[in-house]
Structure formats: C-alpha cells, structure tokens
Amino acid sequence: MSEGDRIVIVGAGAAGLRAAERLRELGFDGEVLIIGEEARRPYHRPMVSKQLVMGTVRPLDTYLKPYVELDAHWRLGTRATRLDTRGRVVYLPGGEELWYDGLIIATGVVPRHLPGAPRHDPRVRVLRTVEDAIMLRRTLVESTKPAVVIGSGLIGCEFAASMRYLGRDVTLVGHAKAPLYRFGPHIAEAVTKVHRSHRANLAMNSEVRHWISTKDTFGLHLTNNQLVVASCVVLAIGSTPAVDWMHGSGLVLDDGVLCESTLFAAQAEDVVVAGDVARWPNLRFDDVPRRVEHWLNAVESGRAAAENLLAGRTAAVPFTPLPRAWSTIYDVRLQMAGMPSLGEDTVELADNVTGFLKGGRLVGVCTWDRPRSMLHWRAELERSLPVPARTTTATVSGPAVDRLLDDEVEQLAMPSLEESR
C-alpha cells in the first residue's frame, strides 16, 4: 500500500476498529473507509448480555475509543451487498460502488435462528447488539413474569446470571447434559452448581417441542414434557459467519472466509480477513483452517491482518496466537486458553482445572475460579505449543492490545475468595 491508496474495512466491530488503528500506527497515510451495518460506532459486545441488559450501564458507556487518530471515513448503518474481488469493488445499497486497493473483511457473525421459533414476536429475541439489549430490557420492564433463555453456552449462562441479579425468575433450556458441557464434565458440574445456588432453573437435555403464545406470556412445551411459562424468550443457540454478501465473489465461504495462515483470503488479491468470520490455519496447532470466536482474537487478528496487508502477501507472516478468553458468571471467573474444541479427551489437571488432550498432547485448558492456576497452565501451553520454527508470529503489540493484556493479567492474577484464604 502506498500514498493515495484506499483501504476499505467492511465491519465496524472490534476487529475492524483495531485493524484501522494498526494501519495508522504503521504509518499508512492513504484513505481508510469503514463500513458498518449497525448505526453505532464500535462497542464492547461482551457487555451486551451483562451490564446493558441489567441496566447498570448506558449504551454510550459501551463504546470503544480508538487509541490513535484514525482519520477514517465512516459509513455506518450501511450494509455491504456484494463483493467483486477481480474488479476490487465493494457494492453498497442502491448499486453504489466503492473501489479499494486493499480490503479488510471483518463482518463477524450473526445469531443462529431456531426453527419453529416465532421470531416475528417482539418477545422472542436474540442477544447480539446494543439494540437487542435495549429492546430486551424494555420487554423485561413491561412484565415481572419469568424469562427463558434457549441455549446453555456462554451467552445463555451470562444472561441467566443477569436475570438472577435482577431478581427475575429464569429458566435455562439446553440440549446438552449440563451448561457449558463442552468444557468438560467437571467445569459443567461447577457451573450447574452455581446456577442452582442462585436459584436459576435448568432444563437440560431438552428442546422446545411446541410454542404456545398468549397475550401476556409464552408457554414452552419442552421435550422433557415440562411446560415453562415466560414473558420473554432469548435465543442463544450460537452463530454463523456473516458471509452472505460475499456470495459470487470467488472467495471460499464454507464456515467463514477461507484464509491462508497469514489471514490473506484464499483466491483473492489484497484481501485479508479478521475476527470471527476468518477461517485460517493456526500453525501453532496444525494446518487445518478453523474459526475462533473470542473477543481478544478479534483484536489481535484485526491488527495482524492490517500488518500483513501493508507488508504484502510475500512478506506476510503467519498469525499464530494462543487463543484465550474469559467470562464472569455470578462473579466467578471462567477462563480458557488454547483450543479446547480440539480435545479428544479431558484430564483433571487440578481442582476446577480441566485439560484437553489431542494425541496425548495438551491443546487447551479451562479453569473455573482458578486465576492463579490459569497463569501457570497458559505458560505450559506456550511451551507445549510453540510457534513452528519456520514461521514468525505476527506482531500484535500496541496500545489496544497492551491495555487488553493488562486487563487480562489483572483478572488472571486476582485471587478468588477461596484461593486467598
């Protein structure tokens, strides 16, 4: 990229914002244009299912502030409709064409829809955006009747905890054996215990068989023959990559945008991909392309994608992070490092510390209320999963990452009540 070039970023979330920052940090002085489907500037999405739903913060409090002067042109409330990688054009509504010299795709994911759910009813909602949280809170204020969340993953557990903090009855419905069961039976048992101690209702090994709508409530007839009554229902059953607008572009769009290890899109020139929508081989683990849906990955991959775009394909370096993420459920910290999803077997490394093994090698760790233990096991993962000698890890340092890493270390190092005794 050179002076006078235009870089278009499609996606105005954390990945898109941090990519724009990195472009300016590295001295790119051409035009930066950011397209965002939502009408809002980038914001802290993890706050949506927690503080925003509970009403403890305002939407304005969730905004992400850039760490450098972006000097970018924003096109918010605008959805990209088509991509021509040969002509280097992004199409907007009305047939508007935006040419680019370099393109960063960071459109993220969209919530999955539950077949048979009455999505036309305003009392049935997903929980992804600020607008989702605002409308859901409005529904909650209008009635004191219970809430239901379908899906026992992170968002489902976070929402259930938020409801109990508000004193609202809530039922968590999931088809798995226990909440967060993908993190192993020991973590799932601990999560189940904390939900029950806060009197959240659990309906596991269950799905919705019938929806019964009345003027004031929903009746959900579950496959375990239980009937659950609720004033609102939140669907938290996962997400799918936002790739519809790229059909016909020549990009490979099977479960996200297929990328090389450097985050350059396969089968396209001067196109890189960042965040939840990117499917790339992390050579620290193997050469199989996969997506990673974590907040810190969006930040790091956004910056790495920007670096490699400026460097060019031949000088680009593989993006080989050690994925890590954390969440808080009822003031208890759930932390992950590595790629637990690759595990073929689990082992209890310590109390409330689960290791995930593949071919006898440790590939991931999950801890429940054990921040000091996570410091140790994350270092162990760094040793057991080194970056291949033939590659160099893309640099993702800078103010944005440094501050997030400082926050992460602070959370990791902070002892729980049990550990401080």
N, C-alpha and C positions, 0 to 999 in steps of 0.2 A: 504494500500500500504506500502511496506517496501523496504529496501535497495536491489538493484538489480532488482526491478520490472521495467517494461516498461509501460509507458502511451503513447498511440497514440492519437494524436489530428487530426481529419480529418476536415480540414477547416482552412485556413490561413488568415482569416479576423480579425476584431476587437475582436470577441468573442473568437476565438482560441488563439490569442495572449495574451489577458488578462487572459485566463484560464492558459496558460503556466506560466505567471508571478506569478499568485497566487500559483501555485504548488511550485515554488521555494521560494516564500515568506514564505510559511508554512513549509519549510524545507525538501521537498521531494528531495532526492538525487539520485533517480534512473534515468533511461533513459527517456527522453522526445523526441518524434518524431512527427514533424508537417508536415502534407501532405497538399499541396495547389494546386488546379487545375491551378491557374494562375501562370505565371512565376515570378511574382513580390512578394516582401515581403509585409506584411500587410500595407494598406494605408487608408487614411481618405476618405471613399467613398462619403460622402456628398459633397466633393469638386469637384466631377466629373461633376455634372450638372451645376456648377457655375464657379469657378475660372479656372478650367482646360479647359473648353470649351471656355471661354473668352480669354485664353492665358495669364492670369495675374500671373499664377504660372507654374512651370515646374513639370513634373511627380515626380521628385526627392523630390520636396517640399511637396508632399502629404504623404510621408512615415510616418508610426507610429513608434516611437522609444520605445523600451522596457524600463521600469523603473527599472528593475533589470537584472542581468546577467542570461540569460536563459539557457546557455549551452545546447542548443537543436540541434537536427539533423533536418535539413530542407530538405523536398523533394518537391520542387516547380516545377510547370509545370507538375504535376503528378496527374492524376485523379484516385481516388478510384473506382474500378469497381464492387466490391462485398463485402458483409459482412457476415461472419459466426459467429453468437453470441455464438453458442454452442462450436465451436472449438476455439473461441476467436482469429479470424484471419480476417484481412483486406486484400483484394486482390487488387493488382495493375496491370497495363497493362503487358501483357506477362506472366500472371499467377504467378507473384511474390507474396509471402505470407509474411505478417507482423503479427507476433503474438503480443498479448498485454495482460497485466494484468489488465489494466484499459483503457477505451476508452471514449474520449470526442468527440461527434459529433457536429460540428459547420459549416455545409456546406451552411447555409444561404438559399437564394432564387435565382431563375433565372427569367429573364423578361418573361412576357407572350408574346405569338405571336398573331398577329392579322390575323384571317383567311382571305385569299384572298390577303394579302399584299405581294408584290414582294420582299421577304427577300433576294433573290439572288442578287438583285441590290445593289451595294455599297452605293447608295444614300439613301437607306432606312435603318435606324439604330435604335438600342436600345441604352440606355444610362445608363450603369451599371458599366462598368470597365474603367480603365485608357486607355486601348486600344480602347474602344468605343469612348471615348472623343478625343483621338488623331486622329482617323480616321474621326470622325465627323468634327473636326476643319479643317482637310485637305480638306474635301469636301466644307466647308464653304469658305475657302480661294480661292478655284478654281472658285467660282462664286459669284456674288453680288446679285443674284436673291433671292427672299424671301425664308424663311424656314417655315415649318409646323410642329407642334407637335400634335400628336393624343393622347389625354388623358389630363384631366383637374384636375389631382391630384397634389401632391406636386412637383414631378419631372417635370411634364408638365408646371406648373406655374413658377418654377425656371428656366427652360430652356427658356421660353418665355421672362422672365425678362433679362436673359443673352443676348439674341439676341437684345433686345432693347438697352441695354447698349453698344452693338457693333454698333448700328445704323442700324441694319438689320430689314427689314420688317418681321413680323412673324404672323402666324395665329394659334390660339389655338382651336383645334377641340375637342368637348366633348359631350357625350350623356346626361350628367346631365343638369339641368336647368341653372347652373352657375358654375364657377370654385370653387373647394373645397366646394361644396354644402353639403357634408356630415358633415361639421362643423356648419350647421345651416344657415338659410337664411340671418341673419344679417352679419355674417362673410363673406358669399359668396358675398353679396352685396358690402361690403367693398373691397374685392379682385377684383371684377369686376370693381369697380370704379378706383382702382389704375392701373389696366391693361389698361383701356381706357384712363386714364390721360397720360400714357406713349405711347399711340397710338399703342398698340398691338391689333390685330384684333381677335375677338372672334366669333366662330361659334358653339354655344351651341345647345343642343337638336338635335345634328347632328351626323351622322356616314358616313363613306365613302361608296358610292354605287358602284363607278367604279374608277379604276386606269387607267390613260392614260399616257403612257411612251413615251417620245420623246428623242432625242439625248441630249438636254440640260436641260430639265425640266420634272417635273411630273405635270399632271393635275389631280386634285382630284374632282370628281363629288360627292357632298355630298347629303344626303337625304333631305336637305332643298332646293335642286335644285341650290345651289351655286357651282360655279366652282372656285377652288383655285389652283393657279399655284405656284410651289415651285422648288427650286434647290435641296433640301434635305428634308427628312421626318423623324422625330423622333417618335418612338413608345414608349409611356409611359402609358401603359394601365394596369399596375400592375405587380404582380409577383406570382410565385408558388414555394413552397418549393422544394429544391434540394434533392430529396429522391430516384431518380431512381436507384442509385447504391445500395440501401438497399433492393430492392425487393427480397423476398425469405429469408430474414434474420430472420423472425419471429417477427420483430418489427411491430407495428401498424402504418401505414403510411398514414392515412386519414388526409389530410391537415396538413402535417408536421409529426414529430415523437411524438406519444403519450407518455406523461411522467406523473409520479406521481408529487405531489406538491413539491417534493424535487429535481426535474429535473432528477431523475433516470428514464431511459427508462422503460416503462412497458414491461413485458415479456422478460427481459434480465438481466443478472448479470453483475455488474461492468461496466455499460454503462450509462453515463449521457449525456444530450443534452443541448446546449446553443444557444442563438441568435435567428434569425428569423425562424429557422427550428423547434424549440421546441414548442410543444403544451402541456401546463400544466395548472392545475387549480390554479389560484391565489386566495388563500383563503381569501384575503382581500375583494374580491368581492363576490365570490361564489365558488362552486366546479365543475364548467364547464371548461374543458380544452380549452384553446384558445392560439393562437399565438399573439405575439406583435412584430411588425416590426419597431423598433426605434433604433437609434444609441446607446443611453445610456443603453437601455435594453440589447443590445449585450454585452456591457462592464460589466454590473452588473451580468447578468446571466452567463457569462463566468467565472467570479470569484466565484460566488456561486456554480456553477457546479463543479469547481475544489475543493472547500472546502468540498462539500458533498461526492465527490468521495474518497477523502482521509479519511474522517470520517467514511465512510461505510454506508450502507443502514439503519441499525438500529439506528445509531446516527445522521443521516442526518436531517436537519431542513427544513421546507417549505420555498420556495422562494416567498416572498410576497411584491414585490416592489409597490410603487405608480408610475405607468408609467408616463413619462413626455418627451416632445420633443419640439423642436423649429426649426424654419426655418426663413430665411430672404428673402423677396420678394420685390424688389425695395427699399431696405433699411428700410423696415417696418417689424417689428418682429411679426411673428405668433407663438403663444405658446400654448401648450396643456398639460394638466395634468389629471390623472385618465384614464378612459376608455370611451371616448365619444361614441364609437361604441355601447355601451350597452344601450345608452339612448333611452327611449321610447317616450320622449317628451323633448322639449327645453324650456328654460326660459331666458329672457334677464336679467342678474344679474346687469349689469351696461352698460354704453355706450361701445360698442365693446367688451363686455364680455358675452359669452353665456354659460349657464349651461345646463348640460344634466342629465335628471332625469330618474330613473327607480323605479317604485313603490313608487314614491314621494320622493325618496332619491337621493341626488346629487351624481353622479358617475363620472362626468367628467366636465372639464372646458376648454374652448378655448378662447383666447384673441387675439385681433388684435391691435398692437401698444399700449399695456397697461401693461408694465412690472411690475410696482408697484402693479397694481391690481392683477396680477398673484401671486405675493408673498403672498398676503392675501388669495386668493382663494385656493392656494395649501395647505396652512396651514389649511384651513377649510376642505379640502378633507382629510387631515391626521386625523383630529378629527372625521369626519363623517364616515370614512372607516378605523377603527382601525384593527390592526392585531388581529385575534382571540386569545383569552386568552389561548387556549390550544396549541398554537404554539409559536415558537420563530422565528423571522425573521433571515434569513441567513445573516451573516456579509459580507458586500461588501466594507468595507473600505480599504484604502491602497493608495499608491501614484497615481495609474492610476485613480481611482475613485475620489480621493480628488481633483486632478487637474481638472477633468472634471466638478465636482461640483462647484469648484471655478469659472470656466469659466461660468457655468450656472448662478450662483448667480450674477456674474458681469453683464451678459446680462439682467437678470431679474431686477436688481436694477437700471440699466442705464435708466434715464428718456428719453422719446421721446421729440421731439421739442414742441409738443402740451402740454405735461404734465409739462414741465419745465417753461412754461410761468407764 
